[in-house]
Amino acid sequence: MFLFLVVALAVVVAAVTLAVVGGGENGPLPEAAPERLRDPLPPDRPVDRADVEDLRFPLAARGYRMADVDDALSRLGAELAERDARIADLESALAGARSGAGHGPVHASGENHVSMDKPAPGKEDRP
């Protein structure tokens, strides 16, 4: 019985070795293509929340591929910096509008209040 198990094990090892090394006419097994980031962040529009939630990095031998993660973080950092600059511009414009409208309506807290409502259509707006 022991001899049968040894012979069966030798046959299995030989079959696996031939399959891996490629004992047929096809040659050795082809190299597997490295797993790449399938759905990168969109280059033609700003990144939104759904893009970040859908972002999945492929696994590598020791975690994630650093290049893919670095590219995504660089893109997100640039988008955040651009949005921060836009917010700063809008806040400074709002502060300028508030200081320019010093004689405008006063809010209940005692501060000047700039209305963001659209003005009612006047006679000159009607056809």
C-alpha positions as CSV (number, residue, x, y, z in Angstrom):
1,M,0.0,0.0,0.0
2,F,2.8,2.4,0.9
3,L,4.5,1.7,-2.5
4,F,1.3,2.5,-4.3
5,L,1.1,5.9,-2.5
6,V,4.7,6.7,-3.4
7,V,4.2,5.9,-7.1
8,A,0.9,7.9,-7.2
9,L,2.7,10.9,-5.6
10,A,5.5,10.6,-8.1
11,V,3.0,10.6,-11.0
12,V,1.2,13.6,-9.7
13,V,4.4,15.6,-9.2
14,A,5.6,14.7,-12.7
15,A,2.3,15.7,-14.2
16,V,2.3,19.1,-12.4
17,T,6.0,19.7,-13.3
18,L,5.3,19.0,-17.0
19,A,2.2,21.3,-17.0
20,V,4.1,24.2,-15.3
21,V,7.4,23.8,-17.3
22,G,5.5,23.2,-20.5
23,G,6.4,19.8,-21.8
24,G,4.1,20.2,-24.9
25,E,4.4,22.1,-28.2
26,N,3.2,25.3,-26.7
27,G,6.3,25.9,-24.7
28,P,6.3,27.3,-21.1
29,L,3.3,29.1,-19.7
30,P,3.1,32.8,-20.8
31,E,3.8,35.5,-18.2
32,A,0.8,36.8,-16.5
33,A,0.0,40.4,-17.3
34,P,0.4,42.6,-14.2
35,E,-2.9,43.7,-12.8
36,R,-3.5,47.4,-13.5
37,L,-5.9,50.0,-12.3
38,R,-9.1,49.3,-14.3
39,D,-11.0,52.5,-13.7
40,P,-8.7,55.4,-13.0
41,L,-10.0,58.8,-12.1
42,P,-11.6,60.6,-15.1
43,P,-9.2,63.0,-16.8
44,D,-11.8,65.0,-18.6
45,R,-13.9,66.3,-15.7
46,P,-13.5,67.1,-12.0
47,V,-13.5,64.2,-9.6
48,D,-16.7,63.7,-7.6
49,R,-17.6,61.6,-4.6
50,A,-18.8,58.6,-6.6
51,D,-15.4,58.5,-8.5
52,V,-13.6,58.3,-5.2
53,E,-16.0,55.7,-3.8
54,D,-15.7,53.5,-6.9
55,L,-11.8,53.7,-6.9
56,R,-10.4,50.2,-6.3
57,F,-6.6,49.6,-6.4
58,P,-5.3,46.2,-7.7
59,L,-3.3,44.2,-5.2
60,A,0.4,43.6,-5.7
61,A,2.8,41.3,-4.0
62,R,3.2,43.5,-1.0
63,G,-0.1,45.4,-0.9
64,Y,-1.1,48.0,-3.5
65,R,0.8,49.2,-6.5
66,M,2.5,52.4,-5.3
67,A,2.4,54.1,-8.7
68,D,-1.4,53.7,-9.0
69,V,-1.9,55.0,-5.4
70,D,0.5,57.9,-5.9
71,D,-1.2,58.9,-9.2
72,A,-4.7,58.9,-7.5
73,L,-3.5,60.8,-4.5
74,S,-1.7,63.4,-6.7
75,R,-4.9,63.9,-8.7
76,L,-7.0,64.2,-5.6
77,G,-4.5,66.6,-4.0
78,A,-4.6,68.8,-7.1
79,E,-8.4,68.8,-7.2
80,L,-8.6,69.8,-3.6
81,A,-6.0,72.6,-4.0
82,E,-8.0,73.9,-7.0
83,R,-11.3,73.8,-5.0
84,D,-9.6,75.5,-2.0
85,A,-8.4,78.3,-4.2
86,R,-11.8,78.7,-5.7
87,I,-13.4,78.8,-2.3
88,A,-10.9,81.4,-1.1
89,D,-11.6,83.5,-4.2
90,L,-15.4,83.3,-3.6
91,E,-15.0,84.1,0.1
92,S,-12.9,87.2,-0.7
93,A,-15.4,88.3,-3.3
94,L,-18.2,87.9,-0.8
95,A,-16.2,89.8,1.8
96,G,-15.6,92.6,-0.8
97,A,-19.3,92.6,-1.6
98,R,-20.2,92.8,2.1
99,S,-17.8,95.7,2.7
100,G,-19.0,97.5,-0.4
101,A,-22.6,97.1,0.7
102,G,-22.0,98.7,4.1
103,H,-25.2,100.7,3.8
104,G,-27.3,97.6,2.9
105,P,-29.8,95.8,5.1
106,V,-28.6,94.8,8.6
107,H,-29.1,91.2,9.7
108,A,-30.7,90.4,13.1
109,S,-27.2,89.8,14.5
110,G,-26.1,93.4,13.7
111,E,-24.0,92.4,10.7
112,N,-24.6,93.6,7.2
113,H,-26.4,91.0,5.2
114,V,-25.9,90.4,1.5
115,S,-28.9,88.8,-0.1
116,M,-28.3,86.0,-2.6
117,D,-31.9,86.1,-3.9
118,K,-32.6,86.9,-7.5
119,P,-34.1,90.4,-7.9
120,A,-37.7,90.5,-9.0
121,P,-38.1,91.1,-12.8
122,G,-38.5,94.8,-13.5
123,K,-40.2,96.6,-16.4
124,E,-37.0,96.6,-18.4
125,D,-36.8,92.7,-18.2
126,R,-40.3,92.3,-19.7
127,P,-40.7,92.1,-23.5
